Amino acid sequence: MTEKEKMLKEMLYNANNDKDLLKERAIAKDLCFKFNQLMPSDTVNQKKILHQLLGPIDDSTCIMSPFWCDYGYNIKIGRHFFANHNTVILDGAEVTFGDNVFIAPNCGFYTAGHPIDTKRRNQGLEYAYPITIGNNVWIGAGVQVMPGVTIGDNVVIGGGSVVVNDIPSNSVAVGNPCHVIREITDKDEQTNWNHN
């Protein structure tokens, strides 16, 4: 079994001991670099590069530079996706975003992790567990989402949170570790956000 096959099967693998993975990461990093060097107004070429990197994406997809990922092909994006500056997605496993996902600046989605024991970690072994983000999710600034996490639909993750466990639908969650502080209810639609 190749290291890439192990990666995709959620087994321990060595990402630096597989010519295919090394080549695919180099291609993705080059595309990210090209994307990040474009003028912000050059939306036509931004879209071209994002299509090369991520495959089929909705025309409404907006990713602000700089943006970095490992492979690109493991990222699945729904409709009306927005990612602000400094989004990082380590996509050794699949990272799936539903429709209407909004990501604030400086957020990371990390499928990759390493063994706690030094023997295997020092051998360069790692794992990749999928991340799933539901529909209608707002991820606040500086949020870090760890391997294997699922965030449900209609969720707000407060800024600075570190998400290590699943977050259920219809909730506001914050903290390190991130935890639910309350449900989202119909009353939230009546909140007046004007500062008068």
Backbone as JSON Lines, residues from 0, in Angstrom:
{"i":0,"aa":"M","n":[0.85,-1.18,0.0],"ca":[0.0,0.0,0.0],"c":[0.9,1.25,0.0]}
{"i":1,"aa":"T","n":[0.57,2.22,-0.85],"ca":[1.37,3.44,-0.92],"c":[1.05,4.34,0.28]}
{"i":2,"aa":"E","n":[1.93,5.31,0.5],"ca":[1.7,6.26,1.6],"c":[0.43,7.08,1.32]}
{"i":3,"aa":"K","n":[0.19,7.41,0.05],"ca":[-1.03,8.15,-0.29],"c":[-2.27,7.32,0.01]}
{"i":4,"aa":"E","n":[-2.24,6.04,-0.32],"ca":[-3.38,5.16,-0.01],"c":[-3.61,5.08,1.49]}
{"i":5,"aa":"K","n":[-2.53,5.0,2.26],"ca":[-2.66,5.01,3.72],"c":[-3.28,6.32,4.2]}
{"i":6,"aa":"M","n":[-2.83,7.43,3.64],"ca":[-3.37,8.74,4.01],"c":[-4.87,8.8,3.81]}
{"i":7,"aa":"L","n":[-5.31,8.34,2.64],"ca":[-6.73,8.41,2.3],"c":[-7.57,7.41,3.08]}
{"i":8,"aa":"K","n":[-6.92,6.41,3.68],"ca":[-7.64,5.41,4.5],"c":[-7.55,5.72,5.99]}
{"i":9,"aa":"E","n":[-7.07,6.93,6.32],"ca":[-6.96,7.39,7.71],"c":[-6.01,6.52,8.54]}
{"i":10,"aa":"M","n":[-4.95,6.04,7.89],"ca":[-3.92,5.26,8.57],"c":[-2.69,6.14,8.77]}
{"i":11,"aa":"L","n":[-1.78,5.72,9.65],"ca":[-0.5,6.42,9.77],"c":[0.25,6.31,8.45]}
{"i":12,"aa":"Y","n":[0.87,7.4,8.03],"ca":[1.6,7.42,6.76],"c":[2.75,8.4,6.87]}
{"i":13,"aa":"N","n":[3.66,8.33,5.92],"ca":[4.78,9.25,5.86],"c":[4.6,10.13,4.62]}
{"i":14,"aa":"A","n":[4.24,11.38,4.85],"ca":[3.95,12.3,3.75],"c":[5.18,12.67,2.95]}
{"i":15,"aa":"N","n":[6.36,12.47,3.53],"ca":[7.59,12.85,2.85],"c":[8.33,11.66,2.25]}
{"i":16,"aa":"N","n":[7.64,10.52,2.18],"ca":[8.25,9.3,1.65],"c":[7.38,8.72,0.54]}
{"i":17,"aa":"D","n":[6.75,9.61,-0.23],"ca":[5.87,9.17,-1.32],"c":[5.99,10.19,-2.44]}
{"i":18,"aa":"K","n":[6.52,9.76,-3.58],"ca":[6.77,10.7,-4.68],"c":[5.5,11.36,-5.18]}
{"i":19,"aa":"D","n":[4.38,10.64,-5.15],"ca":[3.12,11.24,-5.6],"c":[2.66,12.35,-4.67]}
{"i":20,"aa":"L","n":[2.73,12.11,-3.36],"ca":[2.32,13.14,-2.4],"c":[3.24,14.35,-2.48]}
{"i":21,"aa":"L","n":[4.53,14.13,-2.61],"ca":[5.47,15.25,-2.73],"c":[5.17,16.08,-3.96]}
{"i":22,"aa":"K","n":[4.89,15.41,-5.08],"ca":[4.59,16.11,-6.33],"c":[3.27,16.87,-6.21]}
{"i":23,"aa":"E","n":[2.25,16.21,-5.65],"ca":[0.93,16.86,-5.53],"c":[0.99,18.08,-4.6]}
{"i":24,"aa":"R","n":[1.74,17.97,-3.52],"ca":[1.88,19.12,-2.62],"c":[2.62,20.26,-3.3]}
{"i":25,"aa":"A","n":[3.65,19.93,-4.07],"ca":[4.4,20.97,-4.78],"c":[3.51,21.7,-5.78]}
{"i":26,"aa":"I","n":[2.68,20.96,-6.49],"ca":[1.75,21.59,-7.45],"c":[0.79,22.51,-6.72]}
{"i":27,"aa":"A","n":[0.21,22.03,-5.61],"ca":[-0.75,22.83,-4.85],"c":[-0.1,24.08,-4.27]}
{"i":28,"aa":"K","n":[1.1,23.94,-3.73],"ca":[1.8,25.09,-3.14],"c":[2.14,26.12,-4.2]}
{"i":29,"aa":"D","n":[2.53,25.66,-5.4],"ca":[2.82,26.59,-6.49],"c":[1.56,27.35,-6.9]}
{"i":30,"aa":"L","n":[0.43,26.63,-6.97],"ca":[-0.83,27.3,-7.33],"c":[-1.24,28.29,-6.25]}
{"i":31,"aa":"C","n":[-1.08,27.92,-4.99],"ca":[-1.38,28.86,-3.9],"c":[-0.49,30.1,-4.01]}
{"i":32,"aa":"F","n":[0.79,29.88,-4.28],"ca":[1.72,31.0,-4.42],"c":[1.28,31.94,-5.54]}
{"i":33,"aa":"K","n":[0.94,31.36,-6.7],"ca":[0.49,32.18,-7.83],"c":[-0.77,32.96,-7.46]}
{"i":34,"aa":"F","n":[-1.72,32.27,-6.81],"ca":[-2.96,32.92,-6.38],"c":[-2.65,34.09,-5.44]}
{"i":35,"aa":"N","n":[-1.76,33.88,-4.52],"ca":[-1.45,34.9,-3.5],"c":[-0.68,36.09,-4.07]}
{"i":36,"aa":"Q","n":[-0.08,35.94,-5.26],"ca":[0.67,37.04,-5.87],"c":[-0.2,37.92,-6.78]}
{"i":37,"aa":"L","n":[-1.42,37.5,-7.06],"ca":[-2.29,38.27,-7.96],"c":[-2.79,39.54,-7.28]}
{"i":38,"aa":"M","n":[-3.04,40.54,-8.11],"ca":[-3.7,41.76,-7.6],"c":[-5.08,41.39,-7.07]}
{"i":39,"aa":"P","n":[-5.51,41.99,-5.97],"ca":[-6.85,41.68,-5.45],"c":[-7.97,41.92,-6.45]}
{"i":40,"aa":"S","n":[-7.76,42.84,-7.38],"ca":[-8.79,43.14,-8.39],"c":[-8.81,42.13,-9.54]}
{"i":41,"aa":"D","n":[-7.83,41.24,-9.62],"ca":[-7.73,40.29,-10.72],"c":[-8.56,39.04,-10.43]}
{"i":42,"aa":"T","n":[-9.85,39.22,-10.34],"ca":[-10.75,38.12,-9.96],"c":[-10.84,37.04,-11.02]}
{"i":43,"aa":"V","n":[-10.63,37.4,-12.28],"ca":[-10.71,36.4,-13.35],"c":[-9.61,35.35,-13.17]}
{"i":44,"aa":"N","n":[-8.38,35.78,-12.99],"ca":[-7.28,34.84,-12.82],"c":[-7.32,34.15,-11.45]}
{"i":45,"aa":"Q","n":[-7.86,34.83,-10.45],"ca":[-8.05,34.18,-9.16],"c":[-8.96,32.96,-9.32]}
{"i":46,"aa":"K","n":[-10.07,33.15,-10.0],"ca":[-11.03,32.04,-10.21],"c":[-10.38,30.9,-11.0]}
{"i":47,"aa":"K","n":[-9.6,31.24,-12.04],"ca":[-8.93,30.21,-12.83],"c":[-8.04,29.35,-11.95]}
{"i":48,"aa":"I","n":[-7.25,29.99,-11.11],"ca":[-6.33,29.24,-10.25],"c":[-7.11,28.42,-9.23]}
{"i":49,"aa":"L","n":[-8.16,29.0,-8.65],"ca":[-8.95,28.24,-7.68],"c":[-9.6,27.01,-8.32]}
{"i":50,"aa":"H","n":[-10.03,27.14,-9.58],"ca":[-10.59,25.97,-10.28],"c":[-9.51,24.9,-10.49]}
{"i":51,"aa":"Q","n":[-8.3,25.31,-10.83],"ca":[-7.2,24.36,-10.99],"c":[-6.89,23.66,-9.66]}
{"i":52,"aa":"L","n":[-6.93,24.42,-8.6],"ca":[-6.55,23.93,-7.28],"c":[-7.64,23.09,-6.63]}
{"i":53,"aa":"L","n":[-8.89,23.56,-6.71],"ca":[-9.99,22.96,-5.95],"c":[-10.99,22.18,-6.8]}
{"i":54,"aa":"G","n":[-10.88,22.29,-8.1],"ca":[-11.87,21.63,-8.96],"c":[-13.13,22.47,-9.05]}
{"i":55,"aa":"P","n":[-14.29,21.82,-9.21],"ca":[-15.53,22.57,-9.4],"c":[-15.88,23.39,-8.15]}
{"i":56,"aa":"I","n":[-16.06,24.69,-8.35],"ca":[-16.52,25.57,-7.28],"c":[-17.61,26.47,-7.84]}
{"i":57,"aa":"D","n":[-18.49,26.9,-6.97],"ca":[-19.58,27.79,-7.32],"c":[-19.01,29.16,-7.72]}
{"i":58,"aa":"D","n":[-19.68,29.83,-8.66],"ca":[-19.23,31.16,-9.08],"c":[-19.22,32.16,-7.94]}
{"i":59,"aa":"S","n":[-20.02,31.9,-6.9],"ca":[-20.08,32.83,-5.77],"c":[-18.95,32.61,-4.76]}
{"i":60,"aa":"T","n":[-18.11,31.59,-4.97],"ca":[-17.01,31.33,-4.06],"c":[-16.03,32.49,-4.05]}
{"i":61,"aa":"C","n":[-15.66,32.92,-2.84],"ca":[-14.69,34.01,-2.7],"c":[-13.67,33.6,-1.63]}
{"i":62,"aa":"I","n":[-12.41,33.53,-2.03],"ca":[-11.32,33.24,-1.1],"c":[-10.33,34.39,-1.22]}
{"i":63,"aa":"M","n":[-10.06,35.04,-0.1],"ca":[-9.15,36.18,-0.08],"c":[-7.72,35.66,0.13]}
{"i":64,"aa":"S","n":[-6.78,36.3,-0.54],"ca":[-5.38,35.9,-0.35],"c":[-4.83,36.55,0.93]}
{"i":65,"aa":"P","n":[-3.82,35.98,1.57],"ca":[-3.21,34.72,1.2],"c":[-4.04,33.52,1.64]}
{"i":66,"aa":"F","n":[-3.95,32.48,0.84],"ca":[-4.63,31.21,1.11],"c":[-3.64,30.09,0.86]}
{"i":67,"aa":"W","n":[-3.64,29.08,1.75],"ca":[-2.74,27.95,1.59],"c":[-3.47,26.65,1.85]}
{"i":68,"aa":"C","n":[-3.12,25.64,1.08],"ca":[-3.62,24.28,1.33],"c":[-2.53,23.29,0.93]}
{"i":69,"aa":"D","n":[-2.72,22.03,1.28],"ca":[-1.72,21.01,0.98],"c":[-1.91,20.37,-0.4]}
{"i":70,"aa":"Y","n":[-3.15,20.03,-0.73],"ca":[-3.41,19.29,-1.98],"c":[-4.5,19.95,-2.83]}
{"i":71,"aa":"G","n":[-5.51,20.48,-2.21],"ca":[-6.6,21.1,-2.96],"c":[-7.7,20.13,-3.34]}
{"i":72,"aa":"Y","n":[-7.33,18.97,-3.86],"ca":[-8.34,18.02,-4.34],"c":[-9.16,17.39,-3.22]}
{"i":73,"aa":"N","n":[-8.72,17.53,-1.97],"ca":[-9.51,17.01,-0.85],"c":[-10.43,18.06,-0.23]}
{"i":74,"aa":"I","n":[-10.52,19.23,-0.85],"ca":[-11.38,20.3,-0.34],"c":[-12.65,20.36,-1.18]}
{"i":75,"aa":"K","n":[-13.81,20.23,-0.53],"ca":[-15.11,20.29,-1.19],"c":[-15.86,21.5,-0.64]}
{"i":76,"aa":"I","n":[-16.27,22.39,-1.54],"ca":[-16.87,23.66,-1.13],"c":[-18.27,23.78,-1.71]}
{"i":77,"aa":"G","n":[-19.24,24.14,-0.85],"ca":[-20.61,24.37,-1.28],"c":[-20.8,25.75,-1.89]}
{"i":78,"aa":"R","n":[-22.06,26.13,-2.05],"ca":[-22.4,27.42,-2.65],"c":[-22.23,28.55,-1.64]}
{"i":79,"aa":"H","n":[-21.92,29.74,-2.14],"ca":[-21.83,30.96,-1.32],"c":[-20.81,30.79,-0.19]}
{"i":80,"aa":"F","n":[-19.61,30.4,-0.57],"ca":[-18.51,30.2,0.38],"c":[-17.64,31.44,0.39]}
{"i":81,"aa":"F","n":[-17.28,31.91,1.59],"ca":[-16.38,33.05,1.73],"c":[-15.32,32.73,2.77]}
{"i":82,"aa":"A","n":[-14.05,32.88,2.38],"ca":[-12.93,32.71,3.31],"c":[-12.08,33.96,3.28]}
{"i":83,"aa":"N","n":[-11.93,34.59,4.43],"ca":[-11.16,35.82,4.52],"c":[-9.66,35.53,4.53]}
{"i":84,"aa":"H","n":[-8.85,36.58,4.66],"ca":[-7.4,36.47,4.57],"c":[-6.83,35.44,5.55]}
{"i":85,"aa":"N","n":[-5.75,34.79,5.1],"ca":[-4.96,33.87,5.93],"c":[-5.71,32.6,6.32]}
{"i":86,"aa":"T","n":[-6.51,32.08,5.43],"ca":[-7.12,30.76,5.66],"c":[-6.12,29.68,5.25]}
{"i":87,"aa":"V","n":[-5.96,28.69,6.12],"ca":[-5.07,27.56,5.86],"c":[-5.89,26.28,6.0]}
{"i":88,"aa":"I","n":[-5.81,25.42,4.97],"ca":[-6.51,24.13,5.01],"c":[-5.49,23.03,4.71]}
{"i":89,"aa":"L","n":[-5.17,22.24,5.74],"ca":[-4.28,21.09,5.55],"c":[-5.16,19.89,5.23]}
{"i":90,"aa":"D","n":[-5.27,19.59,3.96],"ca":[-6.28,18.65,3.46],"c":[-5.7,17.3,3.08]}
{"i":91,"aa":"G","n":[-5.0,16.67,4.02],"ca":[-4.58,15.28,3.8],"c":[-5.79,14.37,3.73]}
{"i":92,"aa":"A","n":[-6.82,14.69,4.48],"ca":[-8.13,14.03,4.39],"c":[-9.12,15.05,3.84]}
{"i":93,"aa":"E","n":[-10.31,14.6,3.53],"ca":[-11.31,15.49,2.95],"c":[-11.76,16.56,3.94]}
{"i":94,"aa":"V","n":[-11.85,17.78,3.45],"ca":[-12.41,18.9,4.21],"c":[-13.62,19.38,3.42]}
{"i":95,"aa":"T","n":[-14.81,19.24,4.01],"ca":[-16.06,19.54,3.31],"c":[-16.74,20.74,3.96]}
{"i":96,"aa":"F","n":[-17.08,21.72,3.14],"ca":[-17.82,22.9,3.59],"c":[-19.18,22.9,2.91]}
{"i":97,"aa":"G","n":[-20.25,23.1,3.69],"ca":[-21.59,23.17,3.13],"c":[-21.83,24.5,2.45]}
{"i":98,"aa":"D","n":[-23.11,24.81,2.22],"ca":[-23.51,26.08,1.61],"c":[-23.51,27.19,2.67]}
{"i":99,"aa":"N","n":[-23.24,28.4,2.2],"ca":[-23.31,29.59,3.06],"c":[-22.38,29.49,4.26]}
{"i":100,"aa":"V","n":[-21.13,29.17,4.0],"ca":[-20.11,29.14,5.05],"c":[-19.27,30.41,4.94]}
{"i":101,"aa":"F","n":[-19.12,31.09,6.07],"ca":[-18.35,32.33,6.14],"c":[-17.21,32.13,7.13]}
{"i":102,"aa":"I","n":[-15.99,32.37,6.67],"ca":[-14.8,32.16,7.49],"c":[-14.08,33.49,7.64]}
{"i":103,"aa":"A","n":[-13.86,33.9,8.89],"ca":[-13.17,35.16,9.19],"c":[-11.66,34.98,8.99]}
{"i":104,"aa":"P","n":[-10.89,36.06,9.14],"ca":[-9.44,35.96,8.92],"c":[-8.74,35.02,9.91]}
{"i":105,"aa":"N","n":[-7.58,34.53,9.46],"ca":[-6.64,33.77,10.3],"c":[-7.22,32.48,10.86]}
{"i":106,"aa":"C","n":[-7.96,31.76,10.04],"ca":[-8.54,30.48,10.48],"c":[-7.8,29.31,9.84]}
{"i":107,"aa":"G","n":[-7.77,28.19,10.56],"ca":[-7.1,27.0,10.06],"c":[-7.97,25.77,10.23]}
{"i":108,"aa":"F","n":[-7.89,24.9,9.24],"ca":[-8.61,23.62,9.24],"c":[-7.57,22.55,8.99]}
{"i":109,"aa":"Y","n":[-7.29,21.76,10.02],"ca":[-6.14,20.87,10.0],"c":[-6.58,19.42,10.12]}
{"i":110,"aa":"T","n":[-6.55,18.69,9.0],"ca":[-6.85,17.26,9.08],"c":[-5.65,16.48,9.58]}
{"i":111,"aa":"A","n":[-4.48,17.07,9.52],"ca":[-3.23,16.38,9.84],"c":[-2.93,16.43,11.33]}
{"i":112,"aa":"G","n":[-2.41,15.32,11.83],"ca":[-1.92,15.24,13.2],"c":[-0.79,14.23,13.27]}
{"i":113,"aa":"H","n":[-0.14,14.19,14.42],"ca":[1.0,13.3,14.6],"c":[0.83,12.46,15.86]}
{"i":114,"aa":"P","n":[1.42,11.27,15.9],"ca":[1.35,10.45,17.11],"c":[1.91,11.2,18.32]}
{"i":115,"aa":"I","n":[1.37,10.92,19.49],"ca":[1.86,11.53,20.71],"c":[3.21,10.95,21.1]}
{"i":116,"aa":"D","n":[3.43,9.66,20.82],"ca":[4.71,9.05,21.2],"c":[5.81,9.51,20.26]}
{"i":117,"aa":"T","n":[6.97,9.76,20.83],"ca":[8.08,10.31,20.04],"c":[8.64,9.33,19.03]}
{"i":118,"aa":"K","n":[8.59,8.03,19.31],"ca":[9.18,7.05,18.4],"c":[8.55,7.14,17.01]}
{"i":119,"aa":"R","n":[7.23,7.06,16.96],"ca":[6.56,7.11,15.65],"c":[6.57,8.52,15.07]}
{"i":120,"aa":"R","n":[6.41,9.52,15.94],"ca":[6.42,10.9,15.44],"c":[7.76,11.23,14.8]}
{"i":121,"aa":"N","n":[8.85,10.8,15.43],"ca":[10.19,11.09,14.89],"c":[10.5,10.3,13.63]}
{"i":122,"aa":"Q","n":[9.7,9.29,13.34],"ca":[9.83,8.57,12.07],"c":[9.13,9.32,10.93]}
{"i":123,"aa":"G","n":[8.51,10.45,11.25],"ca":[7.81,11.24,10.23],"c":[6.39,10.78,9.96]}
{"i":124,"aa":"L","n":[5.84,9.96,10.86],"ca":[4.49,9.45,10.64],"c":[3.45,10.48,11.06]}
{"i":125,"aa":"E","n":[2.36,10.49,10.34],"ca":[1.22,11.36,10.65],"c":[-0.05,10.67,10.24]}
{"i":126,"aa":"Y","n":[-1.17,11.31,10.58],"ca":[-2.48,10.81,10.17],"c":[-3.28,11.98,9.63]}
{"i":127,"aa":"A","n":[-4.37,11.68,8.95],"ca":[-5.27,12.71,8.44],"c":[-6.7,12.22,8.6]}
{"i":128,"aa":"Y","n":[-7.47,12.98,9.39],"ca":[-8.87,12.65,9.64],"c":[-9.75,13.76,9.06]}
{"i":129,"aa":"P","n":[-10.87,13.41,8.42],"ca":[-11.68,14.41,7.72],"c":[-12.33,15.43,8.66]}
{"i":130,"aa":"I","n":[-12.57,16.6,8.09],"ca":[-13.29,17.69,8.76],"c":[-14.53,17.98,7.93]}
{"i":131,"aa":"T","n":[-15.67,18.14,8.61],"ca":[-16.93,18.46,7.92],"c":[-17.55,19.68,8.57]}
{"i":132,"aa":"I","n":[-17.86,20.68,7.74],"ca":[-18.53,21.9,8.19],"c":[-19.88,21.94,7.48]}
{"i":133,"aa":"G","n":[-20.96,22.09,8.24],"ca":[-22.31,22.06,7.67],"c":[-22.68,23.32,6.92]}
{"i":134,"aa":"N","n":[-23.99,23.48,6.68],"ca":[-24.54,24.65,6.0],"c":[-24.76,25.79,6.99]}
{"i":135,"aa":"N","n":[-24.67,27.03,6.49],"ca":[-25.01,28.22,7.27],"c":[-24.16,28.31,8.53]}
{"i":136,"aa":"V","n":[-22.84,28.23,8.34],"ca":[-21.9,28.27,9.46],"c":[-21.03,29.52,9.35]}
{"i":137,"aa":"W","n":[-20.85,30.18,10.49],"ca":[-19.96,31.34,10.59],"c":[-18.83,30.97,11.53]}
{"i":138,"aa":"I","n":[-17.61,31.02,11.0],"ca":[-16.41,30.71,11.77],"c":[-15.72,32.04,12.09]}
{"i":139,"aa":"G","n":[-15.62,32.4,13.38],"ca":[-15.03,33.67,13.78],"c":[-13.53,33.72,13.57]}
{"i":140,"aa":"A","n":[-12.97,34.92,13.73],"ca":[-11.55,35.15,13.47],"c":[-10.66,34.29,14.37]}
{"i":141,"aa":"G","n":[-9.6,33.76,13.78],"ca":[-8.6,33.03,14.54],"c":[-9.01,31.66,15.02]}
{"i":142,"aa":"V","n":[-10.07,31.09,14.46],"ca":[-10.53,29.76,14.88],"c":[-9.64,28.69,14.27]}
{"i":143,"aa":"Q","n":[-9.35,27.65,15.05],"ca":[-8.56,26.52,14.6],"c":[-9.41,25.26,14.75]}
{"i":144,"aa":"V","n":[-9.62,24.54,13.65],"ca":[-10.44,23.33,13.65],"c":[-9.5,22.13,13.46]}
{"i":145,"aa":"M","n":[-9.57,21.19,14.38],"ca":[-8.62,20.09,14.45],"c":[-9.12,18.83,13.72]}
{"i":146,"aa":"P","n":[-8.25,17.83,13.55],"ca":[-8.59,16.62,12.78],"c":[-9.82,15.9,13.29]}
{"i":147,"aa":"G","n":[-10.66,15.46,12.35],"ca":[-11.8,14.61,12.68],"c":[-13.03,15.31,13.18]}
{"i":148,"aa":"V","n":[-13.04,16.64,13.19],"ca":[-14.16,17.4,13.75],"c":[-15.28,17.56,12.73]}
{"i":149,"aa":"T","n":[-16.53,17.47,13.22],"ca":[-17.72,17.81,12.44],"c":[-18.43,18.96,13.13]}
{"i":150,"aa":"I","n":[-18.71,20.0,12.36],"ca":[-19.51,21.14,12.84],"c":[-20.83,21.09,12.09]}
{"i":151,"aa":"G","n":[-21.94,21.08,12.83],"ca":[-23.26,20.93,12.24],"c":[-23.73,22.15,11.46]}
{"i":152,"aa":"D","n":[-25.01,22.15,11.1],"ca":[-25.63,23.27,10.39],"c":[-26.0,24.39,11.36]}
{"i":153,"aa":"N","n":[-26.06,25.62,10.82],"ca":[-26.54,26.77,11.58],"c":[-25.74,26.95,12.87]}
{"i":154,"aa":"V","n":[-24.43,27.03,12.73],"ca":[-23.54,27.14,13.89],"c":[-22.71,28.42,13.77]}
{"i":155,"aa":"V","n":[-22.46,29.04,14.92],"ca":[-21.51,30.14,15.02],"c":[-20.39,29.69,15.96]}
{"i":156,"aa":"I","n":[-19.14,29.77,15.46],"ca":[-17.98,29.47,16.28],"c":[-17.3,30.79,16.62]}
{"i":157,"aa":"G","n":[-17.23,31.11,17.91],"ca":[-16.66,32.38,18.35],"c":[-15.19,32.5,18.06]}
{"i":158,"aa":"G","n":[-14.75,33.73,17.81],"ca":[-13.36,34.01,17.49],"c":[-12.39,33.45,18.52]}
{"i":159,"aa":"G","n":[-11.26,32.96,18.03],"ca":[-10.21,32.44,18.88],"c":[-10.42,31.05,19.4]}
{"i":160,"aa":"S","n":[-11.49,30.4,19.0],"ca":[-11.8,29.06,19.51],"c":[-10.89,28.0,18.88]}
{"i":161,"aa":"V","n":[-10.67,26.93,19.65],"ca":[-9.95,25.76,19.16],"c":[-10.93,24.6,19.23]}
{"i":162,"aa":"V","n":[-11.35,24.11,18.05],"ca":[-12.42,23.12,17.96],"c":[-11.8,21.73,17.9]}
{"i":163,"aa":"V","n":[-11.92,20.98,18.99],"ca":[-11.34,19.64,19.06],"c":[-12.41,18.55,19.11]}
{"i":164,"aa":"N","n":[-13.67,18.95,19.34],"ca":[-14.78,18.0,19.4],"c":[-15.89,18.46,18.47]}
{"i":165,"aa":"D","n":[-16.77,17.53,18.1],"ca":[-17.9,17.87,17.24],"c":[-18.78,18.93,17.91]}
{"i":166,"aa":"I","n":[-19.37,19.8,17.07],"ca":[-20.29,20.84,17.54],"c":[-21.64,20.58,16.89]}
{"i":167,"aa":"P","n":[-22.71,20.45,17.7],"ca":[-24.02,20.14,17.13],"c":[-24.64,21.32,16.39]}
{"i":168,"aa":"S","n":[-25.6,21.03,15.54],"ca":[-26.31,22.06,14.78],"c":[-27.03,23.03,15.71]}
{"i":169,"aa":"N","n":[-27.3,24.22,15.17],"ca":[-28.11,25.25,15.84],"c":[-27.51,25.68,17.17]}
{"i":170,"aa":"S","n":[-26.2,25.95,17.16],"ca":[-25.58,26.34,18.42],"c":[-24.52,27.41,18.22]}
{"i":171,"aa":"V","n":[-24.26,28.14,19.31],"ca":[-23.13,29.05,19.41],"c":[-22.1,28.36,20.29]}
{"i":172,"aa":"A","n":[-20.86,28.27,19.82],"ca":[-19.82,27.58,20.56],"c":[-18.56,28.45,20.57]}
{"i":173,"aa":"V","n":[-17.88,28.47,21.72],"ca":[-16.67,29.29,21.87],"c":[-15.68,28.58,22.78]}
{"i":174,"aa":"G","n":[-14.45,29.06,22.77],"ca":[-13.48,28.67,23.78],"c":[-12.41,27.71,23.32]}
{"i":175,"aa":"N","n":[-11.53,27.4,24.27],"ca":[-10.45,26.44,24.07],"c":[-10.39,25.53,25.29]}
{"i":176,"aa":"P","n":[-10.93,24.31,25.15],"ca":[-11.53,23.75,23.93],"c":[-12.91,24.35,23.66]}
{"i":177,"aa":"C","n":[-13.26,24.43,22.4],"ca":[-14.54,25.0,22.0],"c":[-15.69,24.16,22.55]}
{"i":178,"aa":"H","n":[-16.69,24.85,23.11],"ca":[-17.86,24.16,23.67],"c":[-19.1,25.0,23.42]}
{"i":179,"aa":"V","n":[-20.24,24.34,23.4],"ca":[-21.51,25.03,23.14],"c":[-21.86,25.87,24.36]}
{"i":180,"aa":"I","n":[-22.22,27.16,24.1],"ca":[-22.68,28.01,25.21],"c":[-24.18,28.26,25.16]}
{"i":181,"aa":"R","n":[-24.77,28.08,23.96],"ca":[-26.23,28.2,23.88],"c":[-26.72,27.76,22.52]}
{"i":182,"aa":"E","n":[-28.03,27.54,22.44],"ca":[-28.67,27.24,21.16],"c":[-28.97,28.53,20.42]}
{"i":183,"aa":"I","n":[-29.06,28.43,19.11],"ca":[-29.56,29.53,18.29],"c":[-31.07,29.36,18.18]}
{"i":184,"aa":"T","n":[-31.82,30.42,18.46],"ca":[-33.28,30.34,18.48],"c":[-33.87,31.41,17.57]}
{"i":185,"aa":"D","n":[-35.19,31.39,17.42],"ca":[-35.89,32.41,16.63],"c":[-35.67,33.8,17.2]}
{"i":186,"aa":"K","n":[-35.42,33.88,18.5],"ca":[-35.2,35.19,19.14],"c":[-33.98,35.9,18.54]}
{"i":187,"aa":"D","n":[-33.0,35.12,18.07],"ca":[-31.81,35.74,17.48],"c":[-32.13,36.56,16.24]}
{"i":188,"aa":"E","n":[-33.2,36.22,15.54],"ca":[-33.59,36.99,14.36],"c":[-34.12,38.37,14.72]}
{"i":189,"aa":"Q","n":[-34.45,38.58,15.99],"ca":[-34.99,39.87,16.44],"c":[-33.92,40.79,17.01]}
{"i":190,"aa":"T","n":[-32.69,40.32,17.09],"ca":[-31.61,41.12,17.66],"c":[-31.34,42.31,16.76]}
{"i":191,"aa":"N","n":[-31.24,43.5,17.38],"ca":[-30.91,44.72,16.65],"c":[-29.4,44.93,16.77]}
{"i":192,"aa":"W","n":[-28.69,44.8,15.64],"ca":[-27.24,44.91,15.65],"c":[-26.75,46.33,15.42]}
{"i":193,"aa":"N","n":[-27.68,47.31,15.34],"ca":[-27.27,48.7,15.13],"c":[-26.74,49.3,16.43]}
{"i":194,"aa":"H","n":[-25.67,50.05,16.33],"ca":[-25.08,50.74,17.5],"c":[-25.54,52.19,17.47]}
{"i":195,"aa":"N","n":[-26.74,52.47,17.92],"ca":[-27.27,53.83,17.96],"c":[-27.36,54.33,19.38]}
